[in-house]
Amino acid sequence: MITRTTERTRHCRFLQPFAGTPVSPPPFWLMRQAGRYLPEYREVRAKAGSFLGLCYNPALAAEVTLQPIRRYGFDASILFSDILVVPDALGQKVDFIEGEGPRLEPITDELGLAKLDPIKAQRKYAIVYETVKRIRQDLPADVGLIGFCGAPWTVATYMVAGHGTPDQAAARLWAYRDPDGFGRLIDLLTESSVEYLAGQVAAGCDALQIFDSWAGNLPSVQFDRWVIQPTREIVRQLRKRGVDVPVIGFPRGGSNRSRRFVEQTRVDGIGCDTAMSVGTMKALASTHVVQGNLDPLLLVIGGRAMEDRVRVILDMMRGKRFIFNLGHGIVPQTPPENVAKLVDLIRSEGG
Ligand code: 1CP
C-alpha cells in the first residue's frame, strides 16, 4: 500500500484515504457533478455558446466547476473540461453536436497521425491550466481539486470512429489489423496525456483521475496491451517527473480484471463501475483507495430504491479507505433534489 501525505491532506477529507486513513463518513463527489441536471449550469452553458467554447473559457469553466460545490458541499471538485479536449488540442477536428454528442474527423491510419501535433497542443492545454488556477483561487481550502484526462484507449476509440460507439469496433479493428500503427496513436496520446496531467498538477490539482470508459469490451490480451500498459506508462512517467499526487484509474467494465489493473498500473485508487459487486470493492480496499459505485439511474429514481442501495454501500465499506461516488456519470434527467438527499444520507448514516 502506497500512502501519499501532503500538507494539504490534513485539511482535505478527500485526500485522507490516500494517506492511509479511512474517513467517516466517507468523502464524496460525483462523476459529472457539473452538468445539465443543474439549472445554473444550463444558464452558463447557454452563455458560452458551444460546449468546447465553455471548456476553453477559464472564467466560465471555473464557475461551472464550483457550482456543485456551492450547492452540495462535495469533498472534491473536478475540473470542468472533457476528455476530447486532448484530440482537439492535438489538431483533430472536434465538434459537439447538440443532442447527438461528439463528432470528430476520423483518424484511421498513420497518415491521419501525421496531422497531430503535441507541441501545438500546449497552447490549448495552457487555457485549461488557467482554469485550474482560477478554480483553486475560489475553492474552499478543505475541498479537493481533481484533474483528469481520458485514458489513451478510450480517447482513441473516439478519434478512430469519429464518434461514440457501443462496441468500439473501429479502434479494435485497427488495433488487430495494424498493432504497431495503432500503438503509435496510443503512444502519442500517452505522452501528451502525461504532459497535460503534469500541467494540471503544476497549476493546482490535488489528484488525478484517468477515465477509461470503454475498457470493458476488450479481450484479456488487448486489455493488458491497450488499457493496462498505457495507464501504467502514464503513472510511471508522472512519478518520474516528480508528480506525486494520488492517481485514480477508472477502467469501466473491467471488473474482473480490477485486481490486475490496480497492481500492474500502480494507480493509488480505483473508480468502480455500477457492475462491480460491493464484495469486490471491499477486497480491493485492502490495498487501494476505492471509489464508487451507486448506479446513476438510482439517483434519477430517488426514494427507497436509492436509499436502500446507498445504505448497503455505506455499511459494506465502513472503515475502509473509501470515497463515495457513482458508478458512472450523473445523467441530465437527474432531479437536483435527489442529489441533496443523497448528500444528507451519506452525512447522517455514513459514520
Ligand atoms: O452540452 C453539454 O453540456 C454536454 C455534456 C457534457 C459534459 C457536462 C459533455 C459532452 N462532457 C461534459 C463534461 C465532462 N466530461 C467532465 C467534467 C467534469 C464533471 O465530471 O463534472 C468529465 C470528467 C467528462 C469526461 C468524459 N467525456 C468521458 C469520461 C467519463 C464518462 O462519462 O464515461 C467521456 C466518455 C466523455 C465524452 C463525451 N463528452 C460529452 C459527451 C456527450 C460525450 C460522449 C459520451 C458517449 O460517447 O456516450
Residues whose N, C-alpha, C, O or C-beta is under 5 A from the ligand:
A	BS01	1CP	L30 M31 R32 Q33 A34 G35 F51 I78 L79 F80 S81 D82 I83 G101 P102 G164 F211 S213 G329
